[in-house]
Amino acid sequence: MKFGRILREKTIAEWSFFAVDYKQLKKSLKLSQTRSSDDDSDSEVRFDGSVNVEKFDSILEESKARLGRFYADKEAWAVTYISTLEENVRKLKEVSLKNLDDSGIESQVPSRTESNSCDSSISSNEGSDNDYCTKETSERIEETKLAKEEFRAVAHSPIFKSFIYAKKSLSTYERELDLLIDFLHLNTTAFSKILKKFDKRTGSSERENRLAEIKKTLPFLNGHVLMELKYRTQKMISETDMLKPNLPKGWENRKVYTIGCFDLFHRGHANVLMSLREFGYFLVAGIHDDASYFKLKKKYPIDNLETRMKKVKPYVDQLFVIPSTDPLLYIKSVVSEQDIETGSCCYARGDDMLQFPSRDWVESAMPVYFVPRTEGCSSTLIRTIYHAEDEELRKKAAFAKTRYDGKPIDDEGNVLVLKAKQ
């Protein structure tokens, strides 16, 4: 596979504006053309053997400047945000210590081991078979009731909330660092390969010197700062895993339900879906069809339903389609009464919409959990960058700073209104 294609496919969509402009650099290396006669338009076209070095250097400098600006913003965010993660871990430790003496979550609900639904003094050989079956059924009913109470207690437990927010944020942050490190390595390779082509076209041997100059001008290409941050993050992840609270029996056997639109599926969507595995083993996602998406968002999705389903399916076990703005009927139809009765289901989603549609029924039927969103990810921003008709608007969106929810902001932190000029 040619490197230009590798660079395109491995670069995150919203970062492609900042990658080395390999395609244009490669075009600039095409040999200049001349005609044998200025007066004859049908005369033979010949290559004069020269390369437009000035144009090549100009594109190269622009690529360096864009990449430098991109990295400066990302490093500033990463260095600042790790303090938030450290604070999350500190709070988790504090809550864990507070709950150490009273057994944390288990202290808030009756323990199944203390159930007195059956008198232990009754001998196993007393009573009829019907009495024994009644006793066994009664025990199962009581155990199920207590399990449901425990699962709901976890949803409101300070220690579990602290754990899930710390763990999800750390895992997402580590993945973001990995993506940034890979992006730097990919662009370093792009500089190296295009300079090799430059030497080949011009017959020079400047590659090593120019590459060394680029690495000196852009010292962050070695990724050392990011790797140090990753090391600190991995230590915090280990600390967080050690503080994971004891969860009720059957927790890992539950089905986890969620609903979304998932247009322009990005790493923020993926991070949320991956984090939902903390709540159970089987993930079921509802996805709005194109018509209901339009009614909800007042705009058509960029990706049609089939495309969105294909992108979401690798992260979930089962998908169902919602052809309405109100998902109530459809989630009620998908969730079985047996799962509700046995407490073997729950609902989880990102915390960007706490009052989600149908929450009243969902919360009455099963526990509801929330996970933090991915910092700086926004489908709206991606939509503007790649699908706005106004080229100036697209560039403005691409180079804008973003806040925690992915919305573009100016240097003072005010949200930018990205609309095309009338």
C-alpha positions, 0 to 999 in steps of 0.5 A, a space after each residue: 500500500 502506498 504511504 499516502 493512502 496509509 497516512 489518510 486511512 490512519 489519520 483521525 478525520 478531524 486531525 487530517 487538516 494538521 497532517 503533513 500535506 503529503 499529497 500536495 508535496 508529492 505533486 510539487 515534485 513532478 518534473 516541470 514541463 516545457 514545449 518544444 515551440 511556444 507557437 505550436 500548441 500541438 508540439 511535443 511536451 517534454 520534461 525539462 528535468 527541474 523541480 519547483 523547489 520553492 513550491 515544495 519548500 513552501 508546502 513543507 513549511 506550511 505543513 510544519 506550521 500546522 502540525 506545530 500549532 496542532 501539537 501545541 494545543 494538544 499538549 496544553 490540553 493533555 498537561 492541564 487535563 491530567 491534573 483533573 484525572 489526578 483529582 479524580 483518583 484522589 477523590 476515589 481514594 478519599 471515598 474508599 477510605 471513608 467507606 472502608 469501615 462500613 463495607 462501602 456499597 454492601 452497607 447500603 443494602 441488605 446482604 443476601 447472606 443475611 436473608 431470613 426468608 427460611 428458618 435455618 432450624 428447619 430440618 431438611 427432612 421435615 415437611 413434604 416435597 411441596 414445602 421444600 419447593 416452596 422454601 426454595 422458590 421463596 429463597 430465589 424470590 428473596 435473593 432476586 429482590 435483594 440483587 435488584 436492590 443492590 444493583 440500584 444502590 450501586 447506581 447511587 453509590 458515591 464510591 462506584 460513581 467515583 470509580 467509574 468516572 476515574 476509570 473511564 476518564 483515565 482509559 479514554 485519556 490513555 487512548 488519546 495519548 496513544 493516538 497522538 503518539 501514533 499521529 506524531 510517528 506517522 507524520 515523522 515518517 511522512 517527512 522522511 519519505 517525502 524528503 527521500 522523494 525530493 532527493 530522488 527527483 532533484 538528484 540531491 542528498 539533503 534528506 538526512 540534514 533536512 530531517 534533522 532540522 525538522 526534528 530540531 524545529 519540531 522537537 515534540 515529534 519524539 513524543 517524549 512528553 506524551 509518553 511521560 504523561 502516559 506513564 503517569 496515567 498507567 500508574 493511576 489506572 493501576 491505583 484505580 483498579 486496586 480501588 474498584 469496589 466489590 460489586 453485587 453477585 450477578 453484576 457481570 451477567 447483565 444486559 446493558 442497554 443504551 440509545 443514540 444517533 451515532 452520526 459521524 461515528 467517532 472515538 467519543 462514541 467508541 469510548 462510551 460504548 467500550 466503557 459500558 462493558 463495566 456494567 455487564 456482559 451483553 451490550 444492546 444499542 438502539 439507533 434512531 433511523 434517518 427520519 427520526 434523526 431529522 426530527 430530533 436534530 432538525 437536520 439530516 444525518 451525514 451517514 445514513 442508517 445502514 452506515 451508522 449501524 455498520 460503524 456501531 455494530 463492532 462495539 455492541 452485541 445487538 442493535 435495534 432501530 428506533 423509527 420515532 423521536 420517542 424511543 419508549 415503545 421500542 425499548 419497552 419492546 426490546 427489554 424482556 419482562 424476565 430481565 426486569 423481574 430478575 434485575 439482569 438488565 441496566 441502562 447506561 450512557 454518556 453524561 451529556 444528556 442526563 434527562 434522556 427521553 424515556 428516562 422515567 420508565 427506564 429508571 422504573 424498570 432498571 438501574 441507570 448509570 452514566 459515564 463521562 464523555 470524551 473531552 474535545 469530541 463533537 459530531 457537530 464540529 466534525 460535521 462542520 469541518 468536513 461537510 460545510 459548503 463554506 470553505 472558510 467556515 470549514 477551516 475556521 472549525 478545523 483550527 478552532 480550539 475546543 472545550 471539554 464537550 468539543 464545542 469550538 471556542 475563541 481565546 477567551 473561552 467563548 463558544 464560536 458560532 460556526 455559520 456560513 456567511 449569508 
